[in-house]
């Protein structure tokens, strides 16, 4: 095993551990806002897929680029959908007309 590969695997393992510890300490009420923001940031995956596709010279590279772009697009769209649904929870509902106050027979006192 080459030293470069060993270093890369060690960094990858440490990133997994640090990421898990950071996410584990987030309160449950903040998971949805953070995940919707993180998913929308995955537009970088789209750019990476486009760069792979631009440099591709064999069918496997094209396939990997296509898969990366599909997953990236799904994350971006999903992030915005979750954010929109979350924001809809905080919108005020339209006030309904009070029943019997207008146009009801006998309401005018006659």
QUIURCOR-V431205 format. One record per run of one state. SS is the DSSP state (helix for helix, strand for strand, loop for the rest). FROM is the first residue (numbers start at 0). TO is the last residue. If there is no record, write none. Layout:
SS & FROM & TO
SS & FROM & TO
This chain:
loop & 0 & 1
helix & 2 & 23
loop & 24 & 26
helix & 27 & 40
loop & 41 & 41
helix & 42 & 54
loop & 55 & 57
helix & 58 & 87
loop & 88 & 109
